[in-house]
Amino acid sequence: MNFILGAIIVIASVLGGYVAMHGKLSALNQPFELVIIGGAALGAFIISNQKHVLKRSLKAVGIAIKGSRHKKQDFLELLSMQYQVYKLARTKGMLALEQHVENPHESSIFSNYPHFVKEHHAVIFFCDYLRMITLGADKPHEIEALMDEELEVHHEDELALSHAFQTMSDGIPALGIVAAVLGVIKTMGAITEPPEVLGRLIGGALVGTFLGVFLSYGYIGPLANALKGVADSEARYYLCLKVGLLAHLSGCAPAISVEYARKALEPHLRPTFYEVEEAVNALPSVA
């Protein structure tokens, strides 16, 4: 909703201010300027990005409108799931987790947490490291280094879409100048025309510069930043898992491991200590 509201405010403010200055909207109707800028930007976008980024770009606006997939309740669910897993490992031993790790979608633990189960990569990440711990990997600093490497690769992949649109945003003002220069060239070819004709031609050429700057700073740049925010929120979901796993591997009690994980969350998404305590106290026991 923020993206839609912001987009409306941008167009209303710019065009409203222009009309309030007694500007004529018909003067901005320069479709071929838009074709030059938009077509060149699209072509450059296709040239500079890999196929998987191009496919994801079709959903970019939808991603920005929806925002982060993870809400406060989803993080509370994630912390509760970790508590139940760490408590089972603490009371029954790490081998008790084997059936849950090997078949997470059939696990009696994970099935209680629908949002987590839908996060395919998060499930794989969590289960992979639990499996490694079960197999005897017990050096927290080595596991942390491996996690950091994996999470960095994952985060860079998530940021690829944001980087793609930011690059487009950086280039569109220059393409607007290209359109303006072509308009000036057209104007120079009609230099013998009356002043009112030349004025319309020069005004049309300047629309190219206007469109380039307007689209870049009014829409494409903010879209890139919104996509970055979504990717950063995704990273926090994994960071919560990482911190909890490392605390558990270091020998912390389940409640302490979960508290470490809770502290890794952003303040506006972080459940309180008492909310987590109430949630874990209501969890059923798992054999």
C-alpha positions as CSV (number, residue, x, y, z in Angstrom):
1,M,0.0,0.0,0.0
2,N,2.9,2.4,0.7
3,F,4.2,2.0,-2.8
4,I,0.7,2.7,-4.4
5,L,0.2,5.7,-2.1
6,G,3.6,7.1,-2.8
7,A,3.2,6.7,-6.6
8,I,-0.1,8.6,-6.5
9,I,1.4,11.4,-4.5
10,V,4.4,11.7,-6.9
11,I,2.2,12.0,-10.0
12,A,-0.4,14.2,-8.3
13,S,2.2,16.6,-6.9
14,V,4.2,17.0,-10.2
15,L,1.3,17.3,-12.6
16,G,-0.8,19.2,-10.1
17,G,1.9,21.8,-9.5
18,Y,2.5,22.1,-13.3
19,V,-1.2,22.7,-13.9
20,A,-1.3,25.2,-11.0
21,M,1.4,27.2,-12.8
22,H,-1.0,27.3,-15.8
23,G,1.0,24.7,-17.7
24,K,-0.7,22.9,-20.4
25,L,-0.8,19.1,-20.0
26,S,-1.0,18.7,-23.8
27,A,2.6,20.0,-24.0
28,L,3.7,17.0,-22.1
29,N,2.1,14.6,-24.5
30,Q,5.2,13.5,-26.3
31,P,4.8,9.7,-26.9
32,F,7.9,9.3,-29.1
33,E,10.1,10.8,-26.3
34,L,8.7,8.1,-24.0
35,V,9.3,5.5,-26.7
36,I,12.9,6.5,-27.0
37,I,13.5,6.6,-23.3
38,G,11.5,3.5,-22.3
39,G,12.6,1.4,-25.2
40,A,16.3,2.2,-24.7
41,A,16.0,1.6,-21.0
42,L,14.2,-1.7,-21.6
43,G,16.9,-2.8,-24.0
44,A,19.7,-1.9,-21.7
45,F,17.9,-3.7,-18.9
46,I,17.7,-6.9,-20.9
47,I,21.4,-6.6,-22.0
48,S,22.7,-6.1,-18.5
49,N,20.7,-8.8,-16.5
50,Q,20.7,-12.6,-16.5
51,K,17.6,-14.5,-17.4
52,H,16.5,-15.4,-13.8
53,V,16.6,-11.7,-12.9
54,L,14.6,-10.8,-16.0
55,K,11.9,-13.3,-15.0
56,R,11.7,-12.0,-11.4
57,S,11.5,-8.4,-12.7
58,L,8.1,-9.1,-14.1
59,K,6.9,-9.4,-10.5
60,A,8.9,-6.5,-9.2
61,V,6.0,-4.0,-8.8
62,G,3.9,-6.7,-7.1
63,I,6.8,-7.5,-4.7
64,A,7.2,-3.8,-3.8
65,I,3.4,-3.4,-3.3
66,K,3.1,-6.4,-1.0
67,G,6.3,-5.6,0.9
68,S,8.0,-8.1,3.1
69,R,6.5,-11.6,3.4
70,H,7.5,-11.8,7.0
71,K,5.3,-10.1,9.7
72,K,5.7,-10.0,13.4
73,Q,3.6,-13.0,13.9
74,D,5.7,-15.0,11.5
75,F,8.8,-14.2,13.5
76,L,7.0,-15.3,16.7
77,E,6.2,-18.5,14.9
78,L,9.9,-18.9,13.9
79,L,11.1,-18.4,17.4
80,S,8.6,-20.9,18.7
81,M,9.6,-23.5,16.2
82,Q,13.3,-23.1,17.2
83,Y,12.4,-23.4,20.9
84,Q,10.6,-26.7,20.2
85,V,13.5,-28.1,18.1
86,Y,16.2,-27.1,20.6
87,K,14.2,-28.4,23.5
88,L,13.7,-31.8,21.8
89,A,17.5,-31.9,21.1
90,R,18.3,-31.0,24.7
91,T,16.0,-33.6,26.3
92,K,16.2,-36.5,23.8
93,G,19.6,-35.8,22.1
94,M,20.4,-34.6,18.6
95,L,19.6,-38.0,17.1
96,A,15.9,-37.4,18.0
97,L,15.9,-34.6,15.3
98,E,17.0,-36.9,12.5
99,Q,13.5,-37.9,11.4
100,H,12.4,-34.3,11.4
101,V,15.5,-33.1,9.5
102,E,15.4,-35.7,6.8
103,N,11.7,-35.3,6.1
104,P,10.8,-31.8,7.2
105,H,7.5,-31.7,5.3
106,E,6.3,-34.8,7.2
107,S,7.7,-33.6,10.5
108,S,5.3,-33.5,13.4
109,I,7.2,-30.4,14.6
110,F,7.5,-28.3,11.4
111,S,3.9,-29.1,10.4
112,N,2.8,-26.9,13.3
113,Y,4.5,-23.9,11.7
114,P,2.9,-23.3,8.2
115,H,4.7,-20.0,7.4
116,F,8.1,-21.6,8.0
117,V,7.2,-24.7,6.0
118,K,6.3,-22.5,3.0
119,E,9.8,-20.8,3.2
120,H,11.5,-23.5,1.1
121,H,15.0,-22.1,1.3
122,A,14.7,-21.4,5.0
123,V,13.7,-25.0,5.7
124,I,16.6,-26.3,3.7
125,F,19.0,-23.9,5.5
126,F,17.8,-24.9,9.0
127,C,17.7,-28.6,8.3
128,D,21.1,-28.7,6.6
129,Y,22.8,-27.2,9.7
130,L,20.9,-29.3,12.1
131,R,22.0,-32.3,10.0
132,M,25.6,-31.2,10.2
133,I,25.4,-30.8,14.0
134,T,23.8,-34.2,14.2
135,L,26.7,-35.7,12.2
136,G,29.2,-34.2,14.7
137,A,30.0,-30.6,13.5
138,D,30.5,-29.0,16.9
139,K,32.8,-25.9,16.3
140,P,30.6,-22.8,16.4
141,H,33.1,-20.5,14.8
142,E,33.5,-22.9,11.8
143,I,29.8,-23.3,11.4
144,E,29.3,-19.5,11.7
145,A,31.8,-18.8,8.9
146,L,30.1,-21.3,6.7
147,M,26.7,-19.8,7.5
148,D,28.0,-16.3,6.7
149,E,29.3,-17.4,3.3
150,E,26.0,-19.1,2.4
151,L,23.8,-16.2,3.7
152,E,26.0,-13.7,1.8
153,V,25.5,-15.6,-1.5
154,H,21.7,-15.9,-0.8
155,H,21.4,-12.2,0.1
156,E,23.3,-11.1,-3.0
157,D,20.9,-13.2,-5.1
158,E,17.9,-11.5,-3.4
159,L,19.4,-8.1,-4.0
160,A,20.0,-8.7,-7.7
161,L,16.6,-7.5,-8.6
162,S,17.1,-4.3,-6.6
163,H,20.5,-3.7,-8.2
164,A,19.0,-4.2,-11.7
165,F,16.3,-1.5,-11.2
166,Q,18.8,0.9,-9.4
167,T,21.1,0.6,-12.5
168,M,18.1,1.4,-14.7
169,S,17.3,4.4,-12.5
170,D,20.8,5.7,-12.8
171,G,20.7,5.4,-16.6
172,I,17.3,6.8,-17.4
173,P,18.2,10.5,-16.9
174,A,21.0,10.1,-19.4
175,L,18.5,8.5,-21.8
176,G,16.2,11.4,-21.2
177,I,19.1,13.7,-22.4
178,V,19.4,11.5,-25.5
179,A,15.7,12.0,-26.3
180,A,16.1,15.7,-25.7
181,V,19.1,16.0,-28.0
182,L,17.2,14.2,-30.7
183,G,14.4,16.7,-30.2
184,V,16.9,19.5,-30.5
185,I,18.2,18.0,-33.8
186,K,14.7,17.8,-35.1
187,T,14.2,21.5,-34.1
188,M,17.3,22.6,-35.9
189,G,16.0,21.0,-39.0
190,A,13.0,23.3,-38.8
191,I,15.0,26.4,-37.9
192,T,13.2,28.4,-40.6
193,E,9.8,27.8,-39.1
194,P,7.9,30.6,-37.1
195,P,8.8,31.2,-33.4
196,E,5.6,29.5,-32.2
197,V,6.5,26.3,-34.1
198,L,10.0,26.3,-32.8
199,G,8.7,26.9,-29.3
200,R,6.6,23.8,-29.5
201,L,9.5,21.8,-30.9
202,I,11.9,22.9,-28.2
203,G,9.3,22.3,-25.5
204,G,8.8,18.8,-26.8
205,A,12.6,18.2,-26.7
206,L,12.8,19.3,-23.1
207,V,10.0,16.8,-22.2
208,G,12.6,14.1,-22.8
209,T,14.9,15.5,-20.0
210,F,11.8,15.9,-17.8
211,L,10.7,12.3,-18.3
212,G,14.1,10.9,-17.7
213,V,14.6,12.6,-14.4
214,F,10.9,12.2,-13.3
215,L,10.9,8.4,-14.0
216,S,14.3,7.9,-12.4
217,Y,13.8,9.7,-9.1
218,G,10.0,9.4,-8.9
219,Y,9.5,5.7,-9.7
220,I,12.3,3.5,-10.7
221,G,14.7,4.5,-7.9
222,P,12.1,4.2,-5.2
223,L,11.1,0.8,-6.7
224,A,14.7,-0.3,-6.4
225,N,14.9,0.8,-2.8
226,A,11.6,-0.9,-1.9
227,L,12.9,-4.2,-3.4
228,K,16.1,-3.8,-1.3
229,G,13.9,-3.4,1.8
230,V,12.1,-6.7,1.0
231,A,15.5,-8.5,0.5
232,D,16.8,-7.1,3.8
233,S,13.8,-8.4,5.6
234,E,14.3,-11.8,4.0
235,A,17.9,-11.7,5.3
236,R,16.6,-11.0,8.9
237,Y,14.6,-14.3,8.7
238,Y,17.7,-16.2,8.0
239,L,19.8,-14.3,10.6
240,C,17.2,-15.3,13.3
241,L,17.8,-18.9,12.4
242,K,21.6,-18.5,12.3
243,V,21.8,-16.8,15.7
244,G,19.6,-19.4,17.3
245,L,21.5,-22.3,15.8
246,L,24.8,-21.0,17.0
247,A,23.6,-20.4,20.5
248,H,22.2,-23.9,20.6
249,L,25.5,-25.3,19.3
250,S,27.4,-23.3,22.0
251,G,25.4,-25.2,24.6
252,C,22.8,-22.6,25.6
253,A,19.4,-23.7,27.0
254,P,16.5,-23.5,24.5
255,A,15.1,-20.4,26.1
256,I,18.4,-18.6,25.9
257,S,19.0,-19.7,22.3
258,V,15.6,-18.3,21.3
259,E,16.3,-15.1,23.2
260,Y,19.6,-14.7,21.2
261,A,17.6,-15.2,18.0
262,R,14.9,-12.7,19.1
263,K,17.5,-10.0,19.6
264,A,18.6,-10.3,16.0
265,L,15.3,-9.0,14.8
266,E,14.4,-5.5,13.8
267,P,12.6,-3.6,16.6
268,H,9.3,-3.2,14.8
269,L,9.1,-6.9,14.0
270,R,10.6,-8.3,17.2
271,P,8.1,-10.0,19.6
272,T,8.6,-9.1,23.2
273,F,10.2,-11.4,25.7
274,Y,6.9,-12.1,27.3
275,E,5.1,-12.7,24.0
276,V,7.7,-15.4,23.2
277,E,7.5,-16.9,26.7
278,E,3.7,-17.1,26.4
279,A,4.0,-18.7,23.0
280,V,6.5,-21.4,23.9
281,N,4.7,-22.2,27.1
282,A,1.6,-23.1,25.0
283,L,3.6,-25.4,22.7
284,P,2.6,-29.1,22.8
285,S,5.3,-31.6,23.8
286,V,6.9,-33.6,20.9
287,A,8.3,-37.0,21.2
